Each structure stands twice: as structure tokens, then as C-alpha cells.
Amino acid sequence: MKGQGPVFVDFEFVPAVNQTPHENTLTIDPGVLFTLGHGFTGGLRALFDVPSSRVGFVPLLNKSWKLHNPNGFFKTFFVELDVPVKFSRPPGGPATNPVTLATQCGFGF
């Protein structure tokens, strides 16, 4: 839930299970977001993959629309564009710097 000010703290947790190689990870993305007006929010999250040697950052842009049901559980619908930039330095392995494009959509409460 967002407060009244134009700047707020955001935490995102993303679990993942990969089959090849078998690996379970948890990405922790704390960040700072800024209200840009007209339903837009921009921000920057730090990125930590646990347990691994990957770290990085995620610039993002979010657009939300208020839902017109004041008694409903969900208050907004949103679409978000993320650009995760990761720096991987595994011991004994090659260094990689993947940059990807991700989208999310969902409901806020």
C-alpha cells in the first residue's frame, strides 16, 4: 500500500525453481519509487539473488489505474516495465552481465 508522499520504499520477493541446472533462488529487490503523476511511478530497485553471486539493479516504470469499486479488495490495476541488469561473478566460472526486459501486470490492494 502506498502512502501519501511522492517517494516511497518498495520490496519485491521473487522465488524461482530452475530445472537445468537444478537451482532454487530467491530474488530480493528493495527499492525507492517516485510518483510521476497521471498514474505513473518510476523507480530503482537493488537486486540480490540468494543463494548466488548475482547482484544488480532494476530501473522500472509503472502505470496504474484506479478500480471503481470502493468496497472491493483490489484498489488498482497496474502494468510495469522492468529492465533487470545483473552482474554474475561465480567462483571458478565465467563472469556475465545479462540485461533483460520484463513486464508485470496485476492488482494492487
Gaussian input, Z-matrix of N, CA and C with variables (Angstrom, degrees):
# hf/3-21g

backbone

0 1
 N
 C     1     B1
 C     2     B2     1     A1
 N     3     B3     2     A2     1     D1
 C     4     B4     3     A3     2     D2
 C     5     B5     4     A4     3     D3
 N     6     B6     5     A5     4     D4
 C     7     B7     6     A6     5     D5
 C     8     B8     7     A7     6     D6
 N     9     B9     8     A8     7     D7
 C    10    B10     9     A9     8     D8
 C    11    B11    10    A10     9     D9
 N    12    B12    11    A11    10    D10
 C    13    B13    12    A12    11    D11
 C    14    B14    13    A13    12    D12
 N    15    B15    14    A14    13    D13
 C    16    B16    15    A15    14    D14
 C    17    B17    16    A16    15    D15
 N    18    B18    17    A17    16    D16
 C    19    B19    18    A18    17    D17
 C    20    B20    19    A19    18    D18
 N    21    B21    20    A20    19    D19
 C    22    B22    21    A21    20    D20
 C    23    B23    22    A22    21    D21
 N    24    B24    23    A23    22    D22
 C    25    B25    24    A24    23    D23
 C    26    B26    25    A25    24    D24
 N    27    B27    26    A26    25    D25
 C    28    B28    27    A27    26    D26
 C    29    B29    28    A28    27    D27
 N    30    B30    29    A29    28    D28
 C    31    B31    30    A30    29    D29
 C    32    B32    31    A31    30    D30
 N    33    B33    32    A32    31    D31
 C    34    B34    33    A33    32    D32
 C    35    B35    34    A34    33    D33
 N    36    B36    35    A35    34    D34
 C    37    B37    36    A36    35    D35
 C    38    B38    37    A37    36    D36
 N    39    B39    38    A38    37    D37
 C    40    B40    39    A39    38    D38
 C    41    B41    40    A40    39    D39
 N    42    B42    41    A41    40    D40
 C    43    B43    42    A42    41    D41
 C    44    B44    43    A43    42    D42
 N    45    B45    44    A44    43    D43
 C    46    B46    45    A45    44    D44
 C    47    B47    46    A46    45    D45
 N    48    B48    47    A47    46    D46
 C    49    B49    48    A48    47    D47
 C    50    B50    49    A49    48    D48
 N    51    B51    50    A50    49    D49
 C    52    B52    51    A51    50    D50
 C    53    B53    52    A52    51    D51
 N    54    B54    53    A53    52    D52
 C    55    B55    54    A54    53    D53
 C    56    B56    55    A55    54    D54
 N    57    B57    56    A56    55    D55
 C    58    B58    57    A57    56    D56
 C    59    B59    58    A58    57    D57
 N    60    B60    59    A59    58    D58
 C    61    B61    60    A60    59    D59
 C    62    B62    61    A61    60    D60
 N    63    B63    62    A62    61    D61
 C    64    B64    63    A63    62    D62
 C    65    B65    64    A64    63    D63
 N    66    B66    65    A65    64    D64
 C    67    B67    66    A66    65    D65
 C    68    B68    67    A67    66    D66
 N    69    B69    68    A68    67    D67
 C    70    B70    69    A69    68    D68
 C    71    B71    70    A70    69    D69
 N    72    B72    71    A71    70    D70
 C    73    B73    72    A72    71    D71
 C    74    B74    73    A73    72    D72
 N    75    B75    74    A74    73    D73
 C    76    B76    75    A75    74    D74
 C    77    B77    76    A76    75    D75
 N    78    B78    77    A77    76    D76
 C    79    B79    78    A78    77    D77
 C    80    B80    79    A79    78    D78
 N    81    B81    80    A80    79    D79
 C    82    B82    81    A81    80    D80
 C    83    B83    82    A82    81    D81
 N    84    B84    83    A83    82    D82
 C    85    B85    84    A84    83    D83
 C    86    B86    85    A85    84    D84
 N    87    B87    86    A86    85    D85
 C    88    B88    87    A87    86    D86
 C    89    B89    88    A88    87    D87
 N    90    B90    89    A89    88    D88
 C    91    B91    90    A90    89    D89
 C    92    B92    91    A91    90    D90
 N    93    B93    92    A92    91    D91
 C    94    B94    93    A93    92    D92
 C    95    B95    94    A94    93    D93
 N    96    B96    95    A95    94    D94
 C    97    B97    96    A96    95    D95
 C    98    B98    97    A97    96    D96
 N    99    B99    98    A98    97    D97
 C   100   B100    99    A99    98    D98
 C   101   B101   100   A100    99    D99
 N   102   B102   101   A101   100   D100
 C   103   B103   102   A102   101   D101
 C   104   B104   103   A103   102   D102
 N   105   B105   104   A104   103   D103
 C   106   B106   105   A105   104   D104
 C   107   B107   106   A106   105   D105
 N   108   B108   107   A107   106   D106
 C   109   B109   108   A108   107   D107
 C   110   B110   109   A109   108   D108
 N   111   B111   110   A110   109   D109
 C   112   B112   111   A111   110   D110
 C   113   B113   112   A112   111   D111
 N   114   B114   113   A113   112   D112
 C   115   B115   114   A114   113   D113
 C   116   B116   115   A115   114   D114
 N   117   B117   116   A116   115   D115
 C   118   B118   117   A117   116   D116
 C   119   B119   118   A118   117   D117
 N   120   B120   119   A119   118   D118
 C   121   B121   120   A120   119   D119
 C   122   B122   121   A121   120   D120
 N   123   B123   122   A122   121   D121
 C   124   B124   123   A123   122   D122
 C   125   B125   124   A124   123   D123
 N   126   B126   125   A125   124   D124
 C   127   B127   126   A126   125   D125
 C   128   B128   127   A127   126   D126
 N   129   B129   128   A128   127   D127
 C   130   B130   129   A129   128   D128
 C   131   B131   130   A130   129   D129
 N   132   B132   131   A131   130   D130
 C   133   B133   132   A132   131   D131
 C   134   B134   133   A133   132   D132
 N   135   B135   134   A134   133   D133
 C   136   B136   135   A135   134   D134
 C   137   B137   136   A136   135   D135
 N   138   B138   137   A137   136   D136
 C   139   B139   138   A138   137   D137
 C   140   B140   139   A139   138   D138
 N   141   B141   140   A140   139   D139
 C   142   B142   141   A141   140   D140
 C   143   B143   142   A142   141   D141
 N   144   B144   143   A143   142   D142
 C   145   B145   144   A144   143   D143
 C   146   B146   145   A145   144   D144
 N   147   B147   146   A146   145   D145
 C   148   B148   147   A147   146   D146
 C   149   B149   148   A148   147   D147
 N   150   B150   149   A149   148   D148
 C   151   B151   150   A150   149   D149
 C   152   B152   151   A151   150   D150
 N   153   B153   152   A152   151   D151
 C   154   B154   153   A153   152   D152
 C   155   B155   154   A154   153   D153
 N   156   B156   155   A155   154   D154
 C   157   B157   156   A156   155   D155
 C   158   B158   157   A157   156   D156
 N   159   B159   158   A158   157   D157
 C   160   B160   159   A159   158   D158
 C   161   B161   160   A160   159   D159
 N   162   B162   161   A161   160   D160
 C   163   B163   162   A162   161   D161
 C   164   B164   163   A163   162   D162
 N   165   B165   164   A164   163   D163
 C   166   B166   165   A165   164   D164
 C   167   B167   166   A166   165   D165
 N   168   B168   167   A167   166   D166
 C   169   B169   168   A168   167   D167
 C   170   B170   169   A169   168   D168
 N   171   B171   170   A170   169   D169
 C   172   B172   171   A171   170   D170
 C   173   B173   172   A172   171   D171
 N   174   B174   173   A173   172   D172
 C   175   B175   174   A174   173   D173
 C   176   B176   175   A175   174   D174
 N   177   B177   176   A176   175   D175
 C   178   B178   177   A177   176   D176
 C   179   B179   178   A178   177   D177
 N   180   B180   179   A179   178   D178
 C   181   B181   180   A180   179   D179
 C   182   B182   181   A181   180   D180
 N   183   B183   182   A182   181   D181
 C   184   B184   183   A183   182   D182
 C   185   B185   184   A184   183   D183
 N   186   B186   185   A185   184   D184
 C   187   B187   186   A186   185   D185
 C   188   B188   187   A187   186   D186
 N   189   B189   188   A188   187   D187
 C   190   B190   189   A189   188   D188
 C   191   B191   190   A190   189   D189
 N   192   B192   191   A191   190   D190
 C   193   B193   192   A192   191   D191
 C   194   B194   193   A193   192   D192
 N   195   B195   194   A194   193   D193
 C   196   B196   195   A195   194   D194
 C   197   B197   196   A196   195   D195
 N   198   B198   197   A197   196   D196
 C   199   B199   198   A198   197   D197
 C   200   B200   199   A199   198   D198
 N   201   B201   200   A200   199   D199
 C   202   B202   201   A201   200   D200
 C   203   B203   202   A202   201   D201
 N   204   B204   203   A203   202   D202
 C   205   B205   204   A204   203   D203
 C   206   B206   205   A205   204   D204
 N   207   B207   206   A206   205   D205
 C   208   B208   207   A207   206   D206
 C   209   B209   208   A208   207   D207
 N   210   B210   209   A209   208   D208
 C   211   B211   210   A210   209   D209
 C   212   B212   211   A211   210   D210
 N   213   B213   212   A212   211   D211
 C   214   B214   213   A213   212   D212
 C   215   B215   214   A214   213   D213
 N   216   B216   215   A215   214   D214
 C   217   B217   216   A216   215   D215
 C   218   B218   217   A217   216   D216
 N   219   B219   218   A218   217   D217
 C   220   B220   219   A219   218   D218
 C   221   B221   220   A220   219   D219
 N   222   B222   221   A221   220   D220
 C   223   B223   222   A222   221   D221
 C   224   B224   223   A223   222   D222
 N   225   B225   224   A224   223   D223
 C   226   B226   225   A225   224   D224
 C   227   B227   226   A226   225   D225
 N   228   B228   227   A227   226   D226
 C   229   B229   228   A228   227   D227
 C   230   B230   229   A229   228   D228
 N   231   B231   230   A230   229   D229
 C   232   B232   231   A231   230   D230
 C   233   B233   232   A232   231   D231
 N   234   B234   233   A233   232   D232
 C   235   B235   234   A234   233   D233
 C   236   B236   235   A235   234   D234
 N   237   B237   236   A236   235   D235
 C   238   B238   237   A237   236   D236
 C   239   B239   238   A238   237   D237
 N   240   B240   239   A239   238   D238
 C   241   B241   240   A240   239   D239
 C   242   B242   241   A241   240   D240
 N   243   B243   242   A242   241   D241
 C   244   B244   243   A243   242   D242
 C   245   B245   244   A244   243   D243
 N   246   B246   245   A245   244   D244
 C   247   B247   246   A246   245   D245
 C   248   B248   247   A247   246   D246
 N   249   B249   248   A248   247   D247
 C   250   B250   249   A249   248   D248
 C   251   B251   250   A250   249   D249
 N   252   B252   251   A251   250   D250
 C   253   B253   252   A252   251   D251
 C   254   B254   253   A253   252   D252
 N   255   B255   254   A254   253   D253
 C   256   B256   255   A255   254   D254
 C   257   B257   256   A256   255   D255
 N   258   B258   257   A257   256   D256
 C   259   B259   258   A258   257   D257
 C   260   B260   259   A259   258   D258
 N   261   B261   260   A260   259   D259
 C   262   B262   261   A261   260   D260
 C   263   B263   262   A262   261   D261
 N   264   B264   263   A263   262   D262
 C   265   B265   264   A264   263   D263
 C   266   B266   265   A265   264   D264
 N   267   B267   266   A266   265   D265
 C   268   B268   267   A267   266   D266
 C   269   B269   268   A268   267   D267
 N   270   B270   269   A269   268   D268
 C   271   B271   270   A270   269   D269
 C   272   B272   271   A271   270   D270
 N   273   B273   272   A272   271   D271
 C   274   B274   273   A273   272   D272
 C   275   B275   274   A274   273   D273
 N   276   B276   275   A275   274   D274
 C   277   B277   276   A276   275   D275
 C   278   B278   277   A277   276   D276
 N   279   B279   278   A278   277   D277
 C   280   B280   279   A279   278   D278
 C   281   B281   280   A280   279   D279
 N   282   B282   281   A281   280   D280
 C   283   B283   282   A282   281   D281
 C   284   B284   283   A283   282   D282
 N   285   B285   284   A284   283   D283
 C   286   B286   285   A285   284   D284
 C   287   B287   286   A286   285   D285
 N   288   B288   287   A287   286   D286
 C   289   B289   288   A288   287   D287
 C   290   B290   289   A289   288   D288
 N   291   B291   290   A290   289   D289
 C   292   B292   291   A291   290   D290
 C   293   B293   292   A292   291   D291
 N   294   B294   293   A293   292   D292
 C   295   B295   294   A294   293   D293
 C   296   B296   295   A295   294   D294
 N   297   B297   296   A296   295   D295
 C   298   B298   297   A297   296   D296
 C   299   B299   298   A298   297   D297
 N   300   B300   299   A299   298   D298
 C   301   B301   300   A300   299   D299
 C   302   B302   301   A301   300   D300
 N   303   B303   302   A302   301   D301
 C   304   B304   303   A303   302   D302
 C   305   B305   304   A304   303   D303
 N   306   B306   305   A305   304   D304
 C   307   B307   306   A306   305   D305
 C   308   B308   307   A307   306   D306
 N   309   B309   308   A308   307   D307
 C   310   B310   309   A309   308   D308
 C   311   B311   310   A310   309   D309
 N   312   B312   311   A311   310   D310
 C   313   B313   312   A312   311   D311
 C   314   B314   313   A313   312   D312
 N   315   B315   314   A314   313   D313
 C   316   B316   315   A315   314   D314
 C   317   B317   316   A316   315   D315
 N   318   B318   317   A317   316   D316
 C   319   B319   318   A318   317   D317
 C   320   B320   319   A319   318   D318
 N   321   B321   320   A320   319   D319
 C   322   B322   321   A321   320   D320
 C   323   B323   322   A322   321   D321
 N   324   B324   323   A323   322   D322
 C   325   B325   324   A324   323   D323
 C   326   B326   325   A325   324   D324

   B1=1.4422
   B2=1.5235
   B3=1.3165
   B4=1.4584
   B5=1.5185
   B6=1.3135
   B7=1.4554
   B8=1.5237
   B9=1.3157
   B10=1.4603
   B11=1.5281
   B12=1.3189
   B13=1.4602
   B14=1.5133
   B15=1.3508
   B16=1.4612
   B17=1.5296
   B18=1.3348
   B19=1.4678
   B20=1.5202
   B21=1.3298
   B22=1.4598
   B23=1.5174
   B24=1.3113
   B25=1.4613
   B26=1.5262
   B27=1.3270
   B28=1.4606
   B29=1.5276
   B30=1.3366
   B31=1.4643
   B32=1.5233
   B33=1.3321
   B34=1.4613
   B35=1.5252
   B36=1.3210
   B37=1.4596
   B38=1.5204
   B39=1.3480
   B40=1.4621
   B41=1.5219
   B42=1.3472
   B43=1.4689
   B44=1.5259
   B45=1.3278
   B46=1.4699
   B47=1.5181
   B48=1.3278
   B49=1.4688
   B50=1.5185
   B51=1.3363
   B52=1.4658
   B53=1.5123
   B54=1.3288
   B55=1.4617
   B56=1.5295
   B57=1.3560
   B58=1.4510
   B59=1.5066
   B60=1.2888
   B61=1.4524
   B62=1.5302
   B63=1.3121
   B64=1.4638
   B65=1.5184
   B66=1.3230
   B67=1.4570
   B68=1.5250
   B69=1.3033
   B70=1.4600
   B71=1.5185
   B72=1.3379
   B73=1.4578
   B74=1.5224
   B75=1.2956
   B76=1.4473
   B77=1.5203
   B78=1.3167
   B79=1.4552
   B80=1.5250
   B81=1.3220
   B82=1.4617
   B83=1.5308
   B84=1.3281
   B85=1.4636
   B86=1.5275
   B87=1.3249
   B88=1.4657
   B89=1.5276
   B90=1.3232
   B91=1.4510
   B92=1.5108
   B93=1.3215
   B94=1.4529
   B95=1.5231
   B96=1.3430
   B97=1.4539
   B98=1.5235
   B99=1.3275
   B100=1.4568
   B101=1.5279
   B102=1.3205
   B103=1.4484
   B104=1.5230
   B105=1.3432
   B106=1.4540
   B107=1.5291
   B108=1.3295
   B109=1.4582
   B110=1.5118
   B111=1.3184
   B112=1.4667
   B113=1.5262
   B114=1.3247
   B115=1.4564
   B116=1.5188
   B117=1.3164
   B118=1.4681
   B119=1.5262
   B120=1.3278
   B121=1.4563
   B122=1.5214
   B123=1.3091
   B124=1.4568
   B125=1.5152
   B126=1.3234
   B127=1.4511
   B128=1.5010
   B129=1.3163
   B130=1.4563
   B131=1.5213
   B132=1.3252
   B133=1.4641
   B134=1.5239
   B135=1.3204
   B136=1.4689
   B137=1.5299
   B138=1.3156
   B139=1.4617
   B140=1.5276
   B141=1.3230
   B142=1.4595
   B143=1.5201
   B144=1.3434
   B145=1.4649
   B146=1.5209
   B147=1.3244
   B148=1.4648
   B149=1.5264
   B150=1.2906
   B151=1.4602
   B152=1.5281
   B153=1.2792
   B154=1.4629
   B155=1.5202
   B156=1.3186
   B157=1.4579
   B158=1.5263
   B159=1.3441
   B160=1.4663
   B161=1.5315
   B162=1.3181
   B163=1.4626
   B164=1.5222
   B165=1.3173
   B166=1.4526
   B167=1.5095
   B168=1.3354
   B169=1.4532
   B170=1.5271
   B171=1.3503
   B172=1.4638
   B173=1.5266
   B174=1.3307
   B175=1.4571
   B176=1.5278
   B177=1.3453
   B178=1.4581
   B179=1.5177
   B180=1.3405
   B181=1.4498
   B182=1.5203
   B183=1.3267
   B184=1.4577
   B185=1.5255
   B186=1.3431
   B187=1.4655
   B188=1.5207
   B189=1.3419
   B190=1.4606
   B191=1.5211
   B192=1.3371
   B193=1.4460
   B194=1.5167
   B195=1.3299
   B196=1.4717
   B197=1.5202
   B198=1.3355
   B199=1.4586
   B200=1.5208
   B201=1.3104
   B202=1.4706
   B203=1.5168
   B204=1.3212
   B205=1.4611
   B206=1.5294
   B207=1.3328
   B208=1.4683
   B209=1.5245
   B210=1.3126
   B211=1.4609
   B212=1.5247
   B213=1.3368
   B214=1.4589
   B215=1.5176
   B216=1.3248
   B217=1.4591
   B218=1.5290
   B219=1.3406
   B220=1.4622
   B221=1.5192
   B222=1.3271
   B223=1.4633
   B224=1.5282
   B225=1.3517
   B226=1.4621
   B227=1.5219
   B228=1.3203
   B229=1.4618
   B230=1.5183
   B231=1.3467
   B232=1.4673
   B233=1.5164
   B234=1.3306
   B235=1.4648
   B236=1.5226
   B237=1.3440
   B238=1.4615
   B239=1.5161
   B240=1.3102
   B241=1.4572
   B242=1.5180
   B243=1.3318
   B244=1.4664
   B245=1.5268
   B246=1.3346
   B247=1.4681
   B248=1.5331
   B249=1.3604
   B250=1.4701
   B251=1.5347
   B252=1.3165
   B253=1.4672
   B254=1.5174
   B255=1.3531
   B256=1.4711
   B257=1.5222
   B258=1.3139
   B259=1.4600
   B260=1.5261
   B261=1.3217
   B262=1.4601
   B263=1.5237
   B264=1.3202
   B265=1.4679
   B266=1.5294
   B267=1.3531
   B268=1.4614
   B269=1.5224
   B270=1.3293
   B271=1.4721
   B272=1.5246
   B273=1.3208
   B274=1.4573
   B275=1.5097
   B276=1.3272
   B277=1.4630
   B278=1.5168
   B279=1.3312
   B280=1.4532
   B281=1.5326
   B282=1.3127
   B283=1.4637
   B284=1.5264
   B285=1.3265
   B286=1.4585
   B287=1.5252
   B288=1.3266
   B289=1.4567
   B290=1.5288
   B291=1.3335
   B292=1.4559
   B293=1.5253
   B294=1.3186
   B295=1.4629
   B296=1.5238
   B297=1.3129
   B298=1.4592
   B299=1.5216
   B300=1.3027
   B301=1.4586
   B302=1.5135
   B303=1.3243
   B304=1.4642
   B305=1.5278
   B306=1.3110
   B307=1.4590
   B308=1.5163
   B309=1.2981
   B310=1.4649
   B311=1.5084
   B312=1.3062
   B313=1.4573
   B314=1.5233
   B315=1.3119
   B316=1.4515
   B317=1.5090
   B318=1.3214
   B319=1.4522
   B320=1.5257
   B321=1.3182
   B322=1.4575
   B323=1.5164
   B324=1.3151
   B325=1.4767
   B326=1.5028
   A1=108.80
   A2=115.48
   A3=122.17
   A4=109.91
   A5=115.60
   A6=120.80
   A7=111.48
   A8=116.74
   A9=122.38
   A10=113.86
   A11=118.33
   A12=121.00
   A13=113.52
   A14=117.32
   A15=121.54
   A16=114.35
   A17=117.81
   A18=122.27
   A19=108.24
   A20=116.86
   A21=119.84
   A22=111.21
   A23=115.54
   A24=123.40
   A25=108.57
   A26=115.91
   A27=122.52
   A28=108.32
   A29=116.46
   A30=121.36
   A31=108.26
   A32=115.63
   A33=120.72
   A34=107.97
   A35=116.15
   A36=122.39
   A37=107.73
   A38=117.59
   A39=122.15
   A40=109.47
   A41=118.20
   A42=120.05
   A43=109.91
   A44=116.56
   A45=121.23
   A46=109.76
   A47=115.35
   A48=122.87
   A49=106.97
   A50=116.79
   A51=122.32
   A52=109.31
   A53=116.48
   A54=121.10
   A55=112.64
   A56=117.56
   A57=120.25
   A58=109.61
   A59=122.87
   A60=125.48
   A61=109.32
   A62=116.21
   A63=120.29
   A64=108.95
   A65=114.79
   A66=119.78
   A67=109.08
   A68=116.79
   A69=122.61
   A70=106.86
   A71=115.85
   A72=119.51
   A73=110.49
   A74=114.78
   A75=122.13
   A76=106.65
   A77=116.47
   A78=120.81
   A79=108.07
   A80=115.78
   A81=122.14
   A82=106.88
   A83=115.80
   A84=121.99
   A85=112.13
   A86=120.04
   A87=119.05
   A88=109.47
   A89=116.60
   A90=117.91
   A91=113.84
   A92=114.12
   A93=122.41
   A94=107.21
   A95=115.78
   A96=121.47
   A97=109.90
   A98=115.52
   A99=122.37
   A100=109.56
   A101=117.26
   A102=121.39
   A103=108.63
   A104=116.54
   A105=121.34
   A106=112.45
   A107=117.05
   A108=121.22
   A109=112.56
   A110=116.84
   A111=124.43
   A112=112.30
   A113=117.64
   A114=121.97
   A115=114.86
   A116=118.47
   A117=121.75
   A118=110.60
   A119=115.09
   A120=123.29
   A121=107.80
   A122=117.35
   A123=122.33
   A124=108.64
   A125=116.59
   A126=117.50
   A127=113.97
   A128=113.19
   A129=121.60
   A130=108.08
   A131=115.80
   A132=122.00
   A133=109.05
   A134=115.85
   A135=120.98
   A136=106.14
   A137=117.98
   A138=121.26
   A139=109.16
   A140=115.40
   A141=121.80
   A142=108.69
   A143=117.67
   A144=122.11
   A145=108.41
   A146=116.13
   A147=121.88
   A148=108.60
   A149=124.34
   A150=127.22
   A151=109.45
   A152=118.30
   A153=121.78
   A154=108.38
   A155=115.25
   A156=120.51
   A157=110.84
   A158=117.39
   A159=121.00
   A160=110.94
   A161=115.30
   A162=123.50
   A163=106.88
   A164=116.81
   A165=118.98
   A166=111.84
   A167=114.66
   A168=121.05
   A169=109.23
   A170=115.70
   A171=121.56
   A172=109.52
   A173=118.78
   A174=119.15
   A175=108.53
   A176=117.48
   A177=119.38
   A178=111.68
   A179=114.32
   A180=123.11
   A181=107.10
   A182=115.97
   A183=122.39
   A184=108.84
   A185=116.23
   A186=121.90
   A187=107.33
   A188=116.83
   A189=120.15
   A190=110.29
   A191=114.21
   A192=122.91
   A193=108.45
   A194=116.48
   A195=120.59
   A196=109.30
   A197=115.87
   A198=121.62
   A199=108.53
   A200=116.66
   A201=121.07
   A202=113.36
   A203=117.08
   A204=121.18
   A205=107.27
   A206=118.85
   A207=120.64
   A208=113.85
   A209=118.59
   A210=121.48
   A211=112.77
   A212=118.12
   A213=121.64
   A214=112.64
   A215=115.96
   A216=121.79
   A217=110.67
   A218=116.23
   A219=120.32
   A220=109.86
   A221=116.67
   A222=122.65
   A223=113.11
   A224=117.68
   A225=121.26
   A226=111.07
   A227=115.28
   A228=122.99
   A229=105.48
   A230=118.24
   A231=120.11
   A232=111.71
   A233=114.38
   A234=124.05
   A235=105.48
   A236=116.29
   A237=120.20
   A238=110.05
   A239=116.14
   A240=123.72
   A241=107.93
   A242=116.81
   A243=123.44
   A244=109.36
   A245=116.07
   A246=121.86
   A247=107.91
   A248=117.65
   A249=119.55
   A250=111.91
   A251=115.10
   A252=122.70
   A253=105.91
   A254=116.39
   A255=120.45
   A256=110.59
   A257=114.25
   A258=121.87
   A259=106.86
   A260=116.37
   A261=121.16
   A262=109.46
   A263=115.44
   A264=121.71
   A265=109.34
   A266=117.64
   A267=118.88
   A268=111.45
   A269=116.74
   A270=119.10
   A271=110.40
   A272=116.56
   A273=121.20
   A274=114.29
   A275=119.11
   A276=121.97
   A277=111.09
   A278=115.95
   A279=119.02
   A280=111.88
   A281=116.13
   A282=121.59
   A283=108.52
   A284=117.23
   A285=121.82
   A286=109.30
   A287=115.30
   A288=121.92
   A289=109.38
   A290=118.84
   A291=119.48
   A292=112.62
   A293=114.97
   A294=123.21
   A295=106.25
   A296=117.39
   A297=120.78
   A298=109.83
   A299=114.92
   A300=122.69
   A301=106.54
   A302=116.99
   A303=120.93
   A304=109.40
   A305=115.45
   A306=120.98
   A307=109.03
   A308=114.76
   A309=121.54
   A310=107.95
   A311=116.14
   A312=120.26
   A313=107.68
   A314=115.64
   A315=118.03
   A316=111.57
   A317=114.28
   A318=121.75
   A319=109.61
   A320=116.24
   A321=121.60
   A322=110.32
   A323=115.89
   A324=119.75
   A325=110.70
   D1=135.50
   D2=-177.95
   D3=-89.08
   D4=143.05
   D5=177.76
   D6=-83.82
   D7=-161.21
   D8=-175.96
   D9=-89.24
   D10=-20.89
   D11=-175.09
   D12=-82.12
   D13=171.26
   D14=-179.47
   D15=-82.56
   D16=-11.41
   D17=-179.61
   D18=-123.67
   D19=135.46
   D20=178.63
   D21=-149.69
   D22=161.03
   D23=-179.04
   D24=-94.26
   D25=141.71
   D26=-177.01
   D27=-130.78
   D28=138.80
   D29=174.94
   D30=-125.36
   D31=132.05
   D32=177.17
   D33=-128.19
   D34=137.18
   D35=177.94
   D36=-125.15
   D37=125.41
   D38=-176.44
   D39=-126.38
   D40=103.90
   D41=175.19
   D42=-80.51
   D43=149.07
   D44=178.15
   D45=-145.28
   D46=142.97
   D47=174.19
   D48=-123.31
   D49=115.56
   D50=178.38
   D51=-104.42
   D52=137.42
   D53=-178.94
   D54=-82.02
   D55=-40.25
   D56=-177.04
   D57=-132.05
   D58=113.13
   D59=-10.94
   D60=-70.88
   D61=152.35
   D62=-178.40
   D63=-63.59
   D64=116.47
   D65=-175.68
   D66=-154.24
   D67=130.88
   D68=173.38
   D69=-108.73
   D70=127.10
   D71=-178.67
   D72=-130.58
   D73=161.26
   D74=172.78
   D75=-132.07
   D76=119.43
   D77=176.49
   D78=-94.56
   D79=126.43
   D80=179.44
   D81=-111.27
   D82=122.54
   D83=-174.76
   D84=-124.98
   D85=79.79
   D86=172.25
   D87=-78.15
   D88=148.15
   D89=-179.47
   D90=-161.12
   D91=178.26
   D92=177.14
   D93=-121.12
   D94=129.90
   D95=-179.35
   D96=-117.83
   D97=151.71
   D98=-177.01
   D99=-127.92
   D100=129.62
   D101=175.24
   D102=-72.12
   D103=126.90
   D104=-177.18
   D105=-104.75
   D106=-10.11
   D107=-178.71
   D108=98.40
   D109=157.42
   D110=179.04
   D111=57.09
   D112=32.71
   D113=178.42
   D114=83.43
   D115=3.95
   D116=-179.58
   D117=-96.58
   D118=144.64
   D119=174.91
   D120=-135.29
   D121=135.74
   D122=175.21
   D123=-120.46
   D124=157.74
   D125=179.64
   D126=-174.43
   D127=-176.41
   D128=179.57
   D129=-143.10
   D130=127.95
   D131=176.91
   D132=-113.58
   D133=146.34
   D134=167.67
   D135=-79.34
   D136=160.89
   D137=-177.64
   D138=-135.68
   D139=124.91
   D140=177.60
   D141=-132.52
   D142=120.20
   D143=174.57
   D144=-95.82
   D145=123.53
   D146=-176.98
   D147=-114.72
   D148=131.82
   D149=-9.09
   D150=-93.24
   D151=114.93
   D152=175.14
   D153=-164.50
   D154=-179.82
   D155=178.74
   D156=-100.42
   D157=16.42
   D158=179.63
   D159=-88.46
   D160=130.74
   D161=172.47
   D162=-137.22
   D163=168.29
   D164=178.35
   D165=172.76
   D166=-155.52
   D167=178.73
   D168=-147.22
   D169=161.01
   D170=-177.19
   D171=-136.47
   D172=100.65
   D173=169.13
   D174=-74.22
   D175=146.41
   D176=-176.53
   D177=-147.35
   D178=156.90
   D179=173.52
   D180=-134.69
   D181=130.73
   D182=-174.42
   D183=-127.32
   D184=138.33
   D185=173.62
   D186=-123.80
   D187=130.06
   D188=-179.96
   D189=-127.36
   D190=152.86
   D191=177.58
   D192=-126.42
   D193=132.57
   D194=177.86
   D195=-71.58
   D196=139.83
   D197=174.77
   D198=-89.87
   D199=145.76
   D200=-172.73
   D201=-94.77
   D202=38.11
   D203=175.63
   D204=-124.75
   D205=92.23
   D206=-174.00
   D207=-63.83
   D208=-21.19
   D209=179.88
   D210=-95.23
   D211=-2.27
   D212=-178.17
   D213=-77.04
   D214=159.74
   D215=178.93
   D216=-68.49
   D217=-43.47
   D218=-178.92
   D219=-88.57
   D220=135.03
   D221=-176.23
   D222=-104.20
   D223=-28.23
   D224=-177.93
   D225=-141.51
   D226=159.51
   D227=167.59
   D228=-114.37
   D229=139.38
   D230=-177.63
   D231=-135.75
   D232=155.84
   D233=171.21
   D234=-129.47
   D235=135.27
   D236=-176.43
   D237=-132.33
   D238=139.87
   D239=174.67
   D240=-113.05
   D241=122.88
   D242=-179.26
   D243=-118.98
   D244=148.47
   D245=174.58
   D246=-127.86
   D247=81.16
   D248=179.15
   D249=-67.10
   D250=128.50
   D251=175.21
   D252=-116.66
   D253=117.53
   D254=-176.55
   D255=-116.70
   D256=147.50
   D257=175.60
   D258=-121.13
   D259=112.63
   D260=-176.87
   D261=-110.55
   D262=124.82
   D263=179.62
   D264=-130.30
   D265=70.37
   D266=-178.70
   D267=-71.13
   D268=142.26
   D269=176.97
   D270=-62.68
   D271=125.51
   D272=178.12
   D273=76.91
   D274=5.25
   D275=-178.82
   D276=-121.57
   D277=173.37
   D278=-179.47
   D279=-74.47
   D280=144.87
   D281=175.94
   D282=-78.78
   D283=135.36
   D284=177.44
   D285=-131.78
   D286=155.60
   D287=179.47
   D288=-136.11
   D289=69.48
   D290=-177.62
   D291=-72.52
   D292=142.01
   D293=173.45
   D294=-123.48
   D295=127.20
   D296=-178.22
   D297=-128.08
   D298=170.81
   D299=176.17
   D300=-121.37
   D301=128.61
   D302=-178.13
   D303=-132.09
   D304=147.65
   D305=174.14
   D306=-124.51
   D307=150.39
   D308=176.06
   D309=-137.65
   D310=150.47
   D311=170.55
   D312=-145.11
   D313=152.80
   D314=-178.80
   D315=176.23
   D316=-165.80
   D317=-177.65
   D318=-117.41
   D319=138.81
   D320=176.41
   D321=-103.61
   D322=149.88
   D323=-179.80
   D324=-127.60

